[in-house]
Amino acid sequence: MKLIGLTGSIGMGKSTTAGLFSDMGLPVYDADAAVHRLYAPGGAAVAPVGALFPEVVVEGGIDRRRLSARVLGDDAAMRALEAVVHPLVGGDRQAFFDQAVKAGADLVILDVPLLFETGGARGLDAVVVVSAPAEMQKARVLARPDMDADKFAAILARQMPDADKRARADFVVDTSRGLEAARDQVASIVETLRQPGWTSRRSRDG
């Protein structure tokens, strides 16, 4: 089974691209969705995160807006949060992989927004980066509810520049040309990954 990382900065179209891989029948592990489950009432992250930041617990779960407001721009708070959440996500991800192996999947997509930033690319067979021009990215993000230029800038400050991500990628999906063009790119990537002679980055890295 090949593990394929999928990443991209905010507003690049990563979630839509993940859906295109899913449409092809590939299992997709959504790290952000896993965090949502961990933050929901009864989730494994509620107690430890609440111990760090009591004000973010609302009706038995973690209020993500309050949490974001609490940690954005505070490096120490962000590191403390990541020290709690990353191991929990790791355990959830491993359970997903184990299930995919049992199901006989040949490719599994690992959808992680901060894949490079957290060192998550190590041990993967390939990384797909989703990209679009900066002005398109900005317009997409600022059209979201509860988003403004300052919050956008704070999020970008935590993310590796798009050009650097593209330079480290094995494949790039350009979402600026519309959904069908992106679908064609995804299909081509899957076809390449399934070719017998294709060499994974794990093999290339020794």
C-alpha positions in Angstrom: 0.0 0.0 0.0 1.4 3.4 -1.0 0.8 6.4 1.3 0.2 9.6 -0.5 0.3 13.0 1.2 -2.1 15.7 0.0 -1.4 19.2 1.2 -1.7 22.9 0.2 -2.1 26.3 1.8 -5.4 27.8 2.9 -7.7 28.6 0.0 -5.9 26.5 -2.6 -8.7 23.9 -3.1 -7.2 21.0 -1.1 -10.6 19.8 0.2 -12.1 19.8 -3.2 -9.1 17.9 -4.5 -9.4 15.4 -1.7 -12.9 14.8 -2.8 -11.7 14.1 -6.4 -9.4 11.3 -5.1 -12.3 10.0 -3.0 -14.5 10.0 -6.2 -11.9 7.6 -7.7 -12.5 5.1 -4.9 -9.3 5.9 -2.9 -9.6 6.0 0.9 -8.8 9.6 2.1 -7.8 10.3 5.6 -8.9 13.9 6.5 -6.7 15.1 9.4 -8.9 18.2 10.0 -12.0 16.0 10.2 -10.2 13.9 12.7 -9.5 17.0 14.8 -13.2 17.9 14.6 -14.0 14.5 16.1 -11.4 14.9 18.8 -12.8 18.3 19.7 -16.5 17.2 19.7 -18.2 16.5 23.1 -16.8 13.3 24.4 -13.8 13.5 22.1 -10.4 12.5 23.4 -8.9 16.0 23.0 -11.5 17.8 25.1 -10.1 17.2 28.5 -6.4 17.8 27.8 -7.1 20.9 25.6 -9.6 22.2 28.2 -6.9 21.8 30.9 -4.6 24.1 28.8 -7.3 26.6 27.8 -10.5 26.3 30.0 -12.2 29.2 28.2 -12.5 27.3 24.9 -14.7 24.5 26.3 -18.3 25.1 25.4 -21.1 22.6 26.1 -18.7 19.7 26.6 -16.7 20.3 23.4 -13.9 22.5 22.1 -15.1 25.7 20.5 -12.8 26.0 17.5 -13.3 29.7 17.0 -12.4 30.4 20.6 -9.4 28.1 20.4 -8.2 29.7 17.2 -8.5 33.2 18.7 -6.6 32.0 21.8 -3.6 30.4 20.0 -3.1 32.3 16.7 -0.1 34.5 17.1 0.9 32.9 20.4 3.7 30.4 19.5 3.9 28.9 23.0 0.2 28.3 23.1 0.3 26.8 19.7 3.2 24.4 20.6 1.3 23.3 23.7 -1.8 22.6 21.7 0.1 20.7 19.1 1.8 18.6 21.7 -1.6 17.4 22.8 -3.4 17.1 19.5 -0.7 15.6 17.2 -0.3 12.3 19.1 -4.1 11.8 19.2 -4.4 12.4 15.4 -1.5 10.0 14.9 -3.3 7.2 16.7 -6.5 7.9 14.8 -4.6 7.9 11.5 -2.9 4.6 12.2 -6.3 3.0 12.9 -7.5 4.3 9.5 -4.4 2.9 7.7 -4.9 -0.5 9.4 -8.5 -0.6 8.1 -7.3 0.4 4.6 -4.8 -2.5 4.6 -7.5 -4.9 5.6 -9.7 -3.6 2.8 -6.9 -4.2 0.2 -6.3 -0.6 -0.8 -3.3 0.0 -3.0 -3.2 3.8 -2.5 -4.3 5.8 0.6 -4.5 9.6 0.6 -3.4 11.5 3.7 -5.0 14.9 3.7 -3.0 17.1 6.0 -2.9 21.0 5.7 0.5 21.4 7.5 2.1 18.3 6.1 5.5 19.9 5.4 5.4 22.2 8.4 5.0 19.4 10.9 7.5 17.0 9.2 4.6 14.7 8.1 6.1 14.1 4.7 8.7 11.7 6.1 7.8 8.1 5.3 5.3 8.9 2.5 5.6 7.5 -1.0 4.6 10.7 -2.7 3.3 14.2 -1.9 0.6 16.0 -3.9 0.5 19.8 -3.5 -2.6 21.7 -4.4 -1.9 25.2 -5.7 -3.4 28.3 -7.3 -2.3 31.9 -8.0 -1.9 34.1 -4.9 -4.7 36.5 -5.9 -7.1 33.7 -6.4 -6.1 32.2 -3.1 -6.7 35.5 -1.3 -10.1 36.1 -3.0 -11.3 32.6 -2.0 -10.2 32.9 1.6 -11.6 36.4 2.2 -14.9 35.3 0.8 -15.3 32.9 3.7 -17.5 33.9 6.7 -15.6 35.0 9.8 -12.4 35.7 7.8 -10.6 39.0 7.5 -7.2 40.1 6.2 -5.5 40.0 9.6 -6.6 36.4 10.3 -5.6 35.4 6.8 -2.2 36.9 7.4 -1.8 35.1 10.7 -2.7 31.7 9.1 -0.3 32.3 6.2 2.5 33.1 8.7 2.2 29.5 10.0 2.3 28.0 6.5 5.2 27.2 4.3 5.1 29.5 1.2 3.3 27.9 -1.7 6.4 28.1 -4.0 8.4 26.1 -1.4 5.6 23.5 -1.2 5.5 23.1 -5.0 9.3 22.7 -5.1 9.1 19.8 -2.6 6.1 18.1 -4.3 6.1 15.0 -6.4 2.9 16.2 -8.1 1.1 19.5 -8.2 -2.6 20.0 -8.8 -3.4 23.5 -10.2 -7.0 24.4 -9.2 -7.1 27.7 -11.1 -8.4 26.0 -14.3 -11.6 24.7 -12.9 -13.0 21.5 -11.5 -12.8 19.3 -14.6 -9.2 20.2 -15.2 -8.4 19.3 -11.6 -10.2 16.0 -12.0 -8.1 15.2 -15.0 -4.9 16.0 -13.1 -6.0 13.8 -10.2 -6.7 10.9 -12.6 -3.3 11.3 -14.2 -1.6 11.3 -10.8 -3.4 8.1 -9.8 -2.5 6.4 -13.1 1.2 7.3 -12.6 1.2 6.1 -9.0 -0.1 2.7 -10.1 2.5 2.2 -12.8 4.8 -0.7 -11.9 7.9 1.2 -12.7 7.1 4.3 -10.6 9.6 5.0 -7.8 8.4 6.3 -4.5 10.1 9.1 -2.6 10.9 6.6 0.2 12.9 4.6 -2.3 14.6 7.7 -3.7 15.5 8.9 -0.2 17.1 5.6 0.6 
